[in-house]
Amino acid sequence: MLAPVAPTAYQVRLDPLPHLDVLRLRWLELQSRSHGSFFQSWGWIGPWLSLICPPPIARLLSVYHGKRVVGLGVVTVRRGFLGLGPRHLRLHEIGDPALDNLTIEYNGLLTEKGREREVLAAAVAHLALHDKRWLTFYVPGIDIDQVPMDKLRELGVGIRMRRRATHYVDLAAVRETGSDYVSTVLSPKARASVRRTARKLVATYGELQLTVATDTRERQAFFTQMAGLHEAYWTGDDDEHGAFNDPRILRFHDQLIEESNEHEGAQLVRLTAGDRVVGYVYVLVWQGVVYFYQAGIDYPRFGHCGSPGLLLLSEVIQRAMDDGHTRFELMAGESEYKRTLGMAEGKMAWMSLDRLGWRSSLRDTLRRLQGKGE
């Protein structure tokens, strides 16, 4: 294990974004020495840069230890007040709510394994001490264990943080019990609901079958059907919509799926009862971890059978365990189904670091007058 190194031992640069072919090679080289999430991998960052992030607002943040790159991230820069106000920095988001609806989680700088907290502290120290032009640095969806709170407090920056629970299943631990997921993890009530739903589906429509898409064409077909079911469920009369109503978001997922393979990246799973499709699950697979991204379920047809959503996710979790993965992430949020399906809980933070001074005081006053609080 690498010994902790003081942030002053690091050198930090914030440069214009290089050509994506050049950046891809740098990113993949550091990625081979990291233990990051899928959302920090080139599998996510590459499509995001090519289809979502406008190049003029993007900067490459690089952290060096000696001559070796130990941290990389893409920081976007926007200015309020018609482009005349102070700079607002974001890590792997662009500040457009419609496009940031991609909802990055397990975010952070891509770092050499073992240096996660030190590298982030060094990056913030560089911004705080050597770049006076920014007002806020927003880091969305970061694992709270990777936030170096003590170092950030020493820098004298304001820290605003919104915490959310992350529920997950330790697949390796369940596998060691020699039993299945439903019997081991779910409560008696949830277990009975899942099994009752399965029995009713089988009795009404036929045998259940879980199918994992095996090639790009099938993954894209599953995705299209999943997105349709998802949008049908979430679209309402109050201009509500789901996660896939923007064509730019759809293009992003098309490219992500195109660049994935059967072992890593975007995976699509379908549950059928007889010849009827109950629903689809969209997961992201990376280094033994399966991240639940979205689902589309035909509730109008199958809702009367009980809990088709719980059944579908239970089947997908069991499949992930059977495939040898170590962890199933249900992602951030306090939805009842996440608490029901998870066996343990972590914390994720949406963090804003503020340069202290008259501009931040004015901003905070305006926020209080608008009733926004923190």
N, C-alpha and C positions, 0 to 999 in steps of 0.2 A: 504494500500500500504506500502511496506517495505521502511524504511528510507534509503537513500543512505549511504553506508558504505565505508570508505576509503580502497583502495587496500591493505594497510598494515594490515588491520584486517583479511585478508584472508591468508590461508596457501595453498601452491601449491606443488603438487608432480608429478613427471614424472617417471612412473614405467613400467617394462615389462608388456605386455598385459596378463591379466589373462585368464583362460579358458573361452571360449565364453559362456558357461552355467552360469558361475559366473558373467561375465560382463553383460549378458542379464538381470539378476535380478537387478543389480545396476542401469543399464540404465533405465529400466522400472520404478523403484521406483522414480528416479529423473524426468523422463518424466511425471509422474503423477502430478508433482509440477511445470511443465514448461509450456511455451506458445510458443514452438518452431515450426518450419516448419516440413513438412513430411521428408525433407532431413536430419533433425536432429533426427528423430525418429528411433527406433529400426527397423521399417519396411524397412527403407533404409540402415541403418548402419549395421544391421545384415547380410543381403546378401552380402554387400560390404566386410565385414570382412571375411566371410566364403569363398568367391569365387574370390575376386579381390585383396585384400590387403595381401601381403606376411607377415606372422607373424613375421619373424626375423627383419623386419624394423619398426614394429609398437610399439608405446609406448602409454600408457594410461595417459593422462593428467587429474588430478583430482584437483579440487579446493574446499577447505573446509572453512566453517565459523563456528568456534568452532569445534564441532564434526560432524556437518552436512555437507554432500556433497551438494554443490550448483552449481558445474560445472563439466562437463565431456566432453572429446573430445579424438579422436584418432589422434595422431601426427605420421607421418612417417618420418624416418630419412634416408637420402641418402648422400653419399659423392662423390664429383666429382674427376677428375684426377685419374681414376683407383682405387678409394676407398681410396686415400691418401690425398685428399683435405679436406677442411672444410665441416662441416655438413650443409645440407639444410633440413629444416623442412617444412612439409606441413600438413595442417589440412584437413583431410578427402579426400586426394588425394595421389597418390603414385609416381608421377613423370614420369609415362609412358604415353605418349600422346595417344596411342591407347586405353588404359583402362580408362584414365581420360576423354576420349570422352563421358563417361557417363554424364558429364557436371552437376556437383552439383551446385545448386543455393539455395539461402536462407540458406546458410551454416552458420557455427559458432559453438561455444561451446554450448552444451545443458546446459541450466542454469535454476536455480530456477526463476520463474516469477518475474520480476521487478529488477533483478540483472544483466541483460545481459551486459551492458557496464562496470560495475564495475568488473565483473568476468573476462572479456577479458583483461581489464587493469591489473588485478592482475596476470594473466597468463603471459602476456608479460613482466611485471615487474620482475617476477621470472626468466624468461629466460635471460633478460637483465642483472640482477644483480648477479645471482647465477649459471649461466651456460655459460661458456666462449667458448664452443666448436662449437657453431653454427654461421653461417654467414648470412643466410636468413631464415625467417619464412614466408611462403606463405599461405595466407588465401584467397582462391578463393570464389567468388560468395556470399559475405556477404552483407546484407542489410546495406546501408551506415548509416542509422540512429542508428545502433548498434555499430558503430565504435567510440570509445572514443578518438577523435583526440587530445583533450587538454591533456589528460593523456599520450598518446603516445609521444607527443612532449616533455613533461616533462622528459621522460625517456631517451631522447637523442639518439633515434634510427632513422635511415634513413627510410623514408616512401615513397614508390612508389605506385601509385594507378592508376588503369585504371577504369574509371566509365562508366557504361552503363545504359541506360534507361530501366525501367521495366513498361510495360503497363498492366493495369488491369481494371476489371469491378467491381464496387461496386454493387453486386447483391441485397443487402439489400435496398440500396437507390433506385434502379430501381423498386424493388418490391413495395416500398411505393408509387410510382407514380400511381400504379394501371394499368399501361400499360405494353406492352411487350417490350422485349429487343430491337428488331430491330427498332420499332417505336420511342423508347426513346433515344437510344444512337447513332445509325448510322446516318451519314450525309445523306441528300437527295440523293446524287449520289450513295453512297454505298447501301442505302436502296433500291433504284431502281434496282441496279445490282443484289442484292440478290433475290429480288422478280421476276425479269425477268428470272434469272437462274432457279428458282423453277418452274415457269410456263412452261419453255421450257422442263425441265426434265419430268414434268407430261405429257405434250402433246406428247412427243416422246416415253417415256418408261412406264409411269404409275404413280400411286400415290406414294408420298414420305412416307417413314416410318423410324423412328429413333428407333434403338433397342440397349438396354444396356445389355451386357452379364451378365447372372444371376448366374453363378457358375464357378468354377475354370476351368473346361474343356472347357466351351464356351469362357471364357476370353482368355485362351491359344490359342484356334482356331482363335479367332479374332486377337490376337496379331500376330500370324504367317502370316495371310493374310495382316495385316497392314504393317508388316516389309517387306514383299515381294513387296508391292506397293511402299513403301518408298524407298527401295533400287533401284527399277527399275527406279524411277524418278531421283535419285541423282547420279547413277553410270554413268560415262562418259568415254570418250576416253582418258582423261588425268589422269587416275588412281584415279579419284574422286570416292567417295563412300559416303553412308549415315551413319546413326548412328548405324546400326545393321549388319555390315558386319563381325564382329569378333565373333567367336563362344563363347568366354568367356563372351562377352557382352550379348549374347543371353541366356547363362546359368544364368547370373545374373537376367535378367528379368523373366526367367522361375521361379526362386525361389521367386522373389518378388511377382509375380502373385500368386504362390502357397500359400504364406503366407498372402495374402490379403483376404478380405471378401467383401460382397456386399455393405458394408457401408464405409469402409476405405481401403486405399491403392490403388493398381492398378485397374483402371476401363477401360473397352474397350467399345466403342460405334460405331455402324455401321449405315450408311445411305444407304437406297436402294431406287431405283426408279423402281416401278414394281418389276420384279424379278432380276434386275441388281444391283450390289453393286457399289455405287458411291465412297465410301471411309470409312475409319475408323479413329477414334481419340483415342489416348491413354492419359488418364489423371491420376493424382494422387490426391486422396481425403484425407483430413486430417483436423479435427476440424473445419469444415465449409468452408474450403478453397479448391478450385479445381485448381490444377496446370496443365496447358497444357504442356504435355511432347513431344509428337510427333504425326504425322498423316501420313496416306498413302492414296492417292487419285488416282483414275484411270483417269488421265488427258488425255491419248491417246483416251479413249472412250468418255469422257464427257466434255473435254475442250471446245468443240465447243458450249456447252450450255451456256457459259458465265463464271461465277466465282464459280465453284463447291466447291472450298476450303473455300471461304467466307460463302457460304451457309451452308456447313457442320459445321463449327465452330459456326456460328450464332445459328444453331439448338442445338448444344451441350451447348452453354452458356444459351440459354433459358431453356433447360432441367435442368441445374444446379440451375437456379433461381427457377423453379417450385418445385425442390426437397428441397428447403429451405436453400441452402447454402448461405453464406454471401459474398463471393468474388471469382472471377475467375481470376487467374493469367495467363497472356499470356507470362510471363517470360522475361528474358533480351534480348535486341536486338532492332534494329531500322528497322526491316522489315516493309514494307509498310502495310502488312495485320495487323500487331500488332497495328500500329497507327490507322488504320481504325476501328478495332474492339474495342479498348480500350476507356475508358472514363476518365481515370486519369493516372498519371505517377509518379513512384518512381525512386529511384536510387540504383544501386547495384555496389559493388566495388570488383575488383580483386586486392588484396593488398599484397605487399611485404614489410616486415619489415627487415631492414638490420642493422647488428652490424657494427658500424662505426670503421674504422681503416685502416691499410695498405692493408688488404686483400680485403675489399670492394672497396677501391680506385683502386686497381689493376683490380678487376672485372669490375668496371665501365669504366676504360680505355680500356680494351679489348672489351667491348660492343660497345663503341664509334668507335673503329677501325673497328669493324665488321658491323657498320652501324645500330645497333639495338636500339640505344638511350635508352629511358626508357622502 
